[in-house]
C-alpha cells in the first residue's frame, strides 16, 4: 500500500497538479486541475456538505475537518491521485481592504525587479492591528516620474517610482482556523486566497477587468463583492447575507424543514414574481410529519424575492461607496450557487442599473460539463490562482514573516497532533 501511495504521489508531482479547496458555508468543494501548455484541464471534483461554518467563518473544527476529508477523498478517486497540498479560500465579514501608496527612487535610472519589490514594500508599510493579518497585496498601478497608469514598469527609464496597491486583511484567528482544519485533514496549505478574487480568476475576462466590472459571488453564508477597474482590484466587500438566508426564509414561511426548503429553492426558486405563473402549484412537506400540502409558486417567490432584493441593494450600496459606480462599463457578473435562481439576473439589472450576466468558469478543459456552473467558480478560480502563483512564497506577510511559521509557533499544542 505504501508503495502504491508513493507512486501516486510521484505521479501527482510529475503531472503538475494544482488543487483548489473551496471551504464554503454550504459546501466544501475540491477541484483538481492539471496545467497544460494550452491552459488548465479539470480532472477531479469532490464535494461534501459543509456543517462547520457560519457566514464563511469556521465555528466547528471537527465538522469542517470531516467535510474536507470527504470532499478530498472524492476528488482523489476521480482524479486518480493523492492530494497533499491545496490553495484554499477565505471569506467572511472580517475581511477588510484598504488602498495604500508607496514611493522609492529607481536605482541607475532604470526600474528593476528590486525597485518594484521595494516600492510595493513601501506601500504596504501601513499600521495593521495585531489581530489582523495581510492576505493579499494587489498592485493597482505604478507611476514613473509622474506618468500614471503603468501596469508593468520593469525595464522602463525613470527615477521616481510610485505604487498604488490594495491591501486585503483578515482576522488572524479566522485564517489560523482554516489552516488548522486543512492540516488536521492531512493537507498542506500552499496559500490562502480571498474567495471573490479566486472567483474572478475563473469567471471574468481581462477585457471586463480593464473596462470596469463588479463581481457578486452569492454564496451560502455571504455575498462577496470585488470591483475591478483598469485591470486591478479597486474595492472588496463582504455582505453577511447569502443563499442560506433564502433557505431559512422559505423554511419559516412554509413551515417546512430546512432540507425541504433547500430542495424547494433549488428546484422551484424564482427571484422575480414577473416570470411566475400564478396557477403553478408544488407539494410541500410540513414539519412534524404532517400531511403534505399544496403551495403556489407565487407564494414561494414572494418569500424569495425580498431577500434577493435586500442582498442586491446592499451590494449596490457598496458599489456606490467604492466610488466606481459610473466606471463599470462591463456591468456586473453574478456567480456562486445562489446565482442559479431563476430570474435573478433580471432583478439585478433593475436594482444595480447596469448589464448583468451569469458567471461560470471559462478557459478550462477536462470536466467542463460538470464545472460549467456558478457554484464551482471559487474552486476553479483557486486552481487558476495556484497555476499563476505555484512556487511563490505564500503568506508573504509583514516583515517577510511567513504566516504558516507564525501559526506553527503559536499553535504548538495542536500542531504536534497533526505532524
C-alpha positions as CSV (number, residue, x, y, z in Angstrom):
1,X,0.0,0.0,0.0
2,X,2.8,2.4,0.8
3,X,4.5,1.7,-2.5
4,X,1.2,2.4,-4.3
5,X,0.8,5.8,-2.4
6,X,4.4,6.7,-3.3
7,X,3.7,6.0,-6.9
8,X,0.6,8.1,-6.8
9,X,2.3,11.0,-5.0
10,X,5.1,10.8,-7.6
11,X,2.6,10.9,-10.4
12,X,0.9,13.9,-8.9
13,X,4.2,15.9,-8.7
14,X,5.1,14.9,-12.3
15,X,1.7,15.8,-13.6
16,X,2.0,19.3,-12.0
17,X,-1.4,19.1,-10.4
18,X,-2.9,22.1,-8.7
19,X,-5.7,21.7,-6.2
20,X,-8.3,24.3,-5.1
21,X,-10.2,23.8,-1.8
22,X,-13.3,25.9,-1.5
23,X,-14.3,25.9,2.1
24,X,-17.8,27.4,1.9
25,X,-20.7,27.8,4.3
26,X,-22.9,25.4,2.4
27,X,-20.4,23.0,0.8
28,X,-16.8,22.0,0.8
29,X,-15.5,21.6,-2.8
30,X,-12.2,20.2,-4.0
31,X,-11.1,20.9,-7.6
32,X,-8.1,19.1,-9.1
33,X,-6.6,20.8,-12.2
34,X,-3.7,19.8,-14.4
35,X,-1.6,22.5,-16.0
36,X,-1.2,22.1,-19.8
37,X,0.6,24.0,-22.4
38,X,-2.7,25.4,-23.7
39,X,-4.3,26.0,-20.3
40,X,-5.8,24.1,-17.4
41,X,-7.7,20.8,-17.5
42,X,-10.0,19.9,-14.7
43,X,-9.5,16.2,-13.9
44,X,-11.2,15.7,-10.5
45,X,-14.0,17.2,-8.4
46,X,-15.2,16.4,-4.9
47,X,-18.0,18.0,-2.9
48,X,-19.5,17.4,0.5
49,X,-22.0,19.3,2.6
50,X,-20.4,21.8,5.0
51,X,-21.7,22.0,8.6
52,X,-18.8,23.6,10.4
53,X,-19.0,27.1,9.1
54,X,-21.3,30.1,9.5
55,X,-21.2,33.2,7.4
56,X,-17.9,32.0,5.9
57,X,-16.1,31.5,9.3
58,X,-15.2,28.2,10.9
59,X,-17.3,27.6,14.0
60,X,-16.8,23.8,14.4
61,X,-13.4,22.4,13.6
62,X,-14.2,18.7,13.8
63,X,-17.2,19.1,11.5
64,X,-15.2,21.1,9.0
65,X,-12.3,18.6,9.0
66,X,-14.7,15.8,8.4
67,X,-16.3,17.6,5.4
68,X,-12.8,18.5,4.0
69,X,-11.7,14.9,4.2
70,X,-14.8,13.6,2.4
71,X,-14.5,16.2,-0.4
72,X,-10.8,15.5,-0.9
73,X,-11.3,11.7,-1.0
74,X,-14.0,12.1,-3.7
75,X,-11.7,14.3,-5.8
76,X,-8.7,11.9,-5.3
77,X,-10.8,9.0,-6.6
78,X,-11.9,10.9,-9.6
79,X,-8.5,12.3,-10.5
80,X,-6.6,9.1,-9.6
81,X,-4.1,11.0,-7.4
82,X,-3.2,11.7,-3.8
83,X,-3.9,15.3,-2.7
84,X,-1.5,16.7,-0.1
85,X,-1.3,20.4,-0.9
86,X,-4.1,22.9,-1.6
87,X,-4.8,26.5,-2.4
88,X,-7.8,27.4,-0.2
89,X,-10.1,30.3,0.1
90,X,-11.1,32.7,2.9
91,X,-14.2,34.9,3.3
92,X,-16.4,36.3,6.0
93,X,-17.4,39.7,7.4
94,X,-13.9,40.1,9.0
95,X,-12.4,40.8,5.5
96,X,-11.2,44.4,5.1
97,X,-9.5,46.2,2.3
98,X,-7.5,49.5,2.2
99,X,-5.7,51.4,-0.5
100,X,-2.1,52.4,0.1
101,X,0.7,54.3,-1.7
102,X,4.5,53.9,-1.8
103,X,7.4,55.9,-3.3
104,X,11.0,54.9,-3.9
105,X,13.9,56.1,-6.1
106,X,14.7,53.8,-9.0
107,X,18.4,52.9,-8.9
108,X,20.5,53.6,-12.0
109,X,17.6,55.4,-13.6
110,X,16.0,52.1,-14.8
111,X,13.3,50.1,-13.0
112,X,14.5,46.7,-11.8
113,X,12.7,43.9,-10.0
114,X,14.3,45.0,-6.8
115,X,12.8,48.5,-7.3
116,X,9.4,47.1,-7.8
117,X,9.7,45.0,-4.7
118,X,10.9,48.0,-2.7
119,X,8.1,50.2,-3.8
120,X,5.4,47.6,-3.0
121,X,7.0,47.0,0.4
122,X,6.9,50.8,0.9
123,X,3.2,50.8,0.0
124,X,2.3,48.0,2.4
125,X,4.1,49.7,5.3
126,X,0.9,50.8,7.0
127,X,-0.2,50.1,10.5
128,X,-2.1,46.8,10.7
129,X,-3.8,45.9,14.0
130,X,-2.2,43.0,15.8
131,X,-5.3,40.8,15.5
132,X,-5.4,41.2,11.7
133,X,-3.1,39.7,9.0
134,X,-2.4,40.7,5.4
135,X,-3.8,38.2,2.9
136,X,-3.1,40.0,-0.4
137,X,-1.1,43.0,-1.6
138,X,-2.6,43.8,-5.0
139,X,-0.8,46.4,-7.2
140,X,-3.3,48.7,-8.9
141,X,-0.9,50.8,-10.9
142,X,2.6,52.2,-11.0
143,X,3.6,55.8,-11.5
144,X,7.0,56.6,-13.0
145,X,8.2,60.2,-13.0
146,X,4.6,61.4,-12.9
147,X,3.4,59.1,-15.7
148,X,0.5,57.1,-14.2
149,X,-1.5,54.1,-15.4
150,X,1.6,51.9,-15.8
151,X,1.0,48.2,-15.1
152,X,4.5,46.8,-15.7
153,X,7.3,49.3,-15.1
154,X,10.1,46.7,-15.3
155,X,12.9,48.0,-17.6
156,X,11.4,51.4,-18.1
157,X,13.7,54.5,-17.6
158,X,12.9,56.8,-14.8
159,X,13.9,58.0,-11.3
160,X,10.8,58.3,-9.1
161,X,8.7,55.1,-8.9
162,X,5.4,55.1,-7.1
163,X,2.9,52.2,-6.5
164,X,-0.7,52.2,-5.6
165,X,-1.8,48.9,-4.0
166,X,-4.9,47.4,-2.5
167,X,-4.2,45.6,0.8
168,X,-6.6,42.9,1.9
169,X,-6.6,41.9,5.6
170,X,-8.4,39.2,7.5
171,X,-8.8,38.3,11.2
172,X,-5.8,36.2,12.3
173,X,-8.0,33.7,14.1
174,X,-10.1,33.0,11.1
175,X,-7.0,32.4,8.9
176,X,-5.5,30.2,11.6
177,X,-8.6,28.1,11.9
178,X,-8.8,27.4,8.2
179,X,-5.2,26.3,8.1
180,X,-5.8,24.2,11.3
181,X,-8.7,22.4,9.6
182,X,-6.6,21.7,6.5
183,X,-3.7,20.3,8.5
184,X,-6.0,18.1,10.6
185,X,-7.3,16.8,7.3
186,X,-3.8,15.9,6.2
187,X,-3.3,18.8,3.8
188,X,-0.6,21.4,3.5
189,X,-1.8,24.9,2.6
190,X,0.1,26.5,-0.3
191,X,-1.7,29.8,0.0
192,X,-4.9,31.4,1.3
193,X,-6.8,33.3,-1.3
194,X,-9.7,35.7,-0.8
195,X,-12.7,33.9,-2.4
196,X,-14.0,36.8,-4.6
197,X,-10.5,37.2,-6.1
198,X,-10.4,33.4,-6.8
199,X,-13.9,33.5,-8.3
200,X,-12.8,36.5,-10.5
201,X,-9.9,34.4,-11.9
202,X,-12.4,31.8,-13.1
203,X,-15.3,33.9,-14.5
204,X,-14.0,37.3,-15.5
205,X,-12.3,38.2,-18.8
206,X,-9.3,40.6,-18.9
207,X,-11.4,43.0,-21.0
208,X,-14.0,43.2,-18.2
209,X,-11.3,43.9,-15.6
210,X,-9.9,46.6,-17.8
211,X,-13.2,48.3,-18.6
212,X,-14.6,48.0,-15.1
213,X,-16.7,45.3,-13.6
214,X,-18.3,44.2,-10.3
215,X,-18.3,40.6,-9.3
216,X,-21.0,39.4,-7.0
217,X,-20.3,36.0,-5.6
218,X,-23.5,35.0,-3.8
219,X,-22.6,32.0,-1.6
220,X,-24.4,30.2,1.2
221,X,-23.4,32.4,4.1
222,X,-22.0,35.6,2.5
223,X,-22.1,37.7,-0.7
224,X,-18.6,38.6,-1.7
225,X,-18.0,41.7,-3.8
226,X,-15.0,42.6,-5.9
227,X,-14.7,45.7,-8.1
228,X,-12.1,45.7,-10.9
229,X,-11.1,48.7,-13.0
230,X,-8.2,49.2,-15.4
231,X,-7.1,45.7,-14.7
232,X,-6.8,45.9,-10.9
233,X,-8.9,45.3,-7.8
234,X,-10.3,48.6,-6.6
235,X,-12.7,47.6,-3.8
236,X,-13.5,44.5,-1.8
237,X,-16.5,44.0,0.5
238,X,-18.4,41.1,2.1
239,X,-22.1,41.1,2.9
240,X,-23.1,38.7,5.7
241,X,-26.2,37.5,3.8
242,X,-26.4,34.7,1.3
243,X,-28.3,31.8,0.0
244,X,-28.8,30.2,3.4
245,X,-30.9,33.2,4.4
246,X,-33.2,32.5,1.5
247,X,-33.5,28.9,2.6
248,X,-34.3,29.9,6.1
249,X,-36.9,32.3,4.9
250,X,-38.6,29.5,2.9
251,X,-38.4,27.1,5.9
252,X,-40.0,29.7,8.2
253,X,-42.6,30.9,5.7
254,X,-43.8,27.5,4.6
255,X,-43.1,25.8,8.0
256,X,-41.1,23.1,6.4
257,X,-37.7,21.5,7.4
258,X,-34.6,23.2,6.2
259,X,-33.7,20.3,3.9
260,X,-37.0,20.5,2.2
261,X,-36.7,24.3,1.9
262,X,-33.3,24.0,0.2
263,X,-34.8,21.5,-2.2
264,X,-37.7,23.8,-3.0
265,X,-35.2,26.7,-3.5
266,X,-33.1,24.7,-6.0
267,X,-36.0,23.1,-7.9
268,X,-38.6,25.8,-7.9
269,X,-37.0,29.0,-6.6
270,X,-37.5,32.2,-8.6
271,X,-36.2,35.6,-7.8
272,X,-38.8,37.6,-9.8
273,X,-42.6,37.4,-9.4
274,X,-43.0,38.7,-13.0
275,X,-42.0,35.4,-14.5
276,X,-44.1,33.1,-12.3
277,X,-47.4,31.7,-13.4
278,X,-49.8,32.1,-10.5
279,X,-51.6,28.7,-11.1
280,X,-48.4,26.6,-10.7
281,X,-48.5,24.6,-7.6
282,X,-46.0,22.4,-5.8
283,X,-46.2,19.9,-2.9
284,X,-44.6,20.9,0.4
285,X,-43.8,18.6,3.2
286,X,-44.5,20.4,6.6
287,X,-42.6,19.8,9.8
288,X,-43.6,17.1,12.3
289,X,-44.7,14.5,9.7
290,X,-47.9,16.3,8.9
291,X,-49.7,15.6,5.6
292,X,-48.1,17.4,2.5
293,X,-49.9,20.4,1.3
294,X,-50.1,22.4,-2.0
295,X,-48.4,25.8,-2.2
296,X,-48.3,28.1,-5.3
297,X,-45.0,29.1,-6.8
298,X,-46.2,32.7,-6.5
299,X,-46.2,32.3,-2.7
300,X,-42.6,30.9,-2.8
301,X,-41.4,33.7,-5.0
302,X,-43.0,36.2,-2.6
303,X,-40.7,34.8,0.1
304,X,-37.6,34.7,-2.0
305,X,-37.8,38.0,-3.9
306,X,-37.5,40.4,-0.9
307,X,-34.3,38.6,0.4
308,X,-32.7,38.7,-3.1
309,X,-33.6,42.4,-3.4
310,X,-32.1,43.0,0.0
311,X,-28.8,41.4,-1.0
312,X,-28.6,43.3,-4.2
313,X,-29.5,46.6,-2.6
314,X,-26.7,46.1,-0.1
315,X,-24.4,45.3,-3.0
316,X,-25.5,48.5,-4.7
317,X,-24.7,50.5,-1.6
318,X,-21.1,49.0,-1.6
319,X,-20.7,49.9,-5.3
320,X,-21.7,53.5,-4.6
321,X,-19.4,53.6,-1.5
322,X,-16.5,52.4,-3.7
323,X,-16.7,55.5,-5.9
324,X,-16.6,53.4,-9.1
325,X,-20.4,53.3,-9.7
326,X,-20.1,55.2,-13.0
327,X,-16.9,53.4,-14.2
328,X,-18.2,49.9,-14.5
329,X,-18.6,49.7,-18.3
330,X,-18.7,45.9,-18.2
331,X,-21.5,45.8,-15.7
332,X,-21.9,43.1,-13.1
333,X,-21.2,39.3,-13.1
334,X,-23.2,37.1,-10.8
335,X,-21.7,33.8,-9.6
336,X,-22.0,31.4,-6.6
337,X,-24.7,28.9,-6.1
338,X,-27.5,31.4,-5.4
339,X,-26.9,33.0,-8.8
340,X,-28.7,29.9,-10.3
341,X,-32.0,31.2,-9.0
342,X,-34.3,31.8,-12.0
343,X,-34.8,35.5,-12.8
344,X,-32.0,36.8,-10.5
345,X,-30.2,38.5,-13.4
346,X,-33.3,40.5,-14.3
347,X,-33.7,41.6,-10.7
348,X,-30.0,42.5,-10.5
349,X,-30.1,44.6,-13.7
350,X,-33.0,46.6,-12.3
351,X,-31.5,47.2,-8.9
352,X,-27.9,47.7,-9.9
353,X,-28.9,49.7,-13.0
354,X,-26.2,48.0,-15.2
355,X,-26.0,45.0,-17.5
356,X,-25.7,41.7,-15.7
357,X,-24.5,38.3,-16.8
358,X,-24.2,34.9,-15.1
359,X,-20.5,33.9,-14.4
360,X,-19.4,30.4,-15.0
361,X,-15.8,29.2,-15.2
362,X,-14.1,29.9,-18.6
363,X,-10.9,28.9,-20.3
364,X,-10.9,25.3,-19.0
365,X,-10.7,21.8,-20.4
366,X,-11.5,18.4,-19.0
367,X,-14.7,18.1,-16.9
368,X,-16.2,21.2,-18.5
369,X,-19.8,19.8,-18.4
370,X,-19.6,19.4,-14.6
371,X,-17.8,22.6,-13.6
372,X,-19.7,24.8,-16.0
373,X,-21.7,26.1,-13.0
374,X,-21.5,29.2,-10.9
375,X,-21.2,27.1,-7.7
376,X,-17.8,25.9,-8.8
377,X,-16.4,29.4,-9.6
378,X,-14.3,29.7,-6.4
379,X,-12.9,26.2,-6.6
380,X,-11.8,26.6,-10.2
381,X,-10.5,30.1,-9.6
382,X,-8.3,28.7,-6.8
383,X,-6.8,26.3,-9.3
384,X,-6.1,29.2,-11.7
385,X,-4.6,31.2,-8.9
386,X,-2.4,28.3,-8.0
387,X,-1.2,27.9,-11.6
388,X,-0.2,31.6,-11.6
389,X,1.4,31.5,-8.2
390,X,2.8,28.0,-7.8
391,X,6.3,28.1,-6.4
392,X,6.0,31.6,-5.0
393,X,6.1,32.1,-1.2
394,X,2.5,32.1,0.1
395,X,1.5,34.4,3.0
396,X,4.2,36.9,2.3
397,X,3.2,39.0,5.3
398,X,4.7,42.0,7.1
399,X,8.4,41.8,7.7
400,X,8.5,38.9,5.2
401,X,7.4,36.7,8.1
402,X,5.7,33.5,6.9
403,X,2.2,33.2,8.3
404,X,2.5,29.4,8.5
405,X,5.6,29.8,10.6
406,X,3.8,32.1,12.9
407,X,1.0,29.7,13.3
408,X,3.3,26.8,13.9
409,X,4.9,28.7,16.8
410,X,1.7,29.9,18.2
411,X,-0.2,26.7,17.9
412,X,2.4,24.1,19.0
413,X,-0.2,22.2,21.0
414,X,-2.5,21.1,18.1
415,X,0.4,21.1,15.5
416,X,2.1,18.2,17.3
417,X,-1.1,16.1,16.9
418,X,-1.1,16.9,13.1
419,X,2.5,16.2,12.2
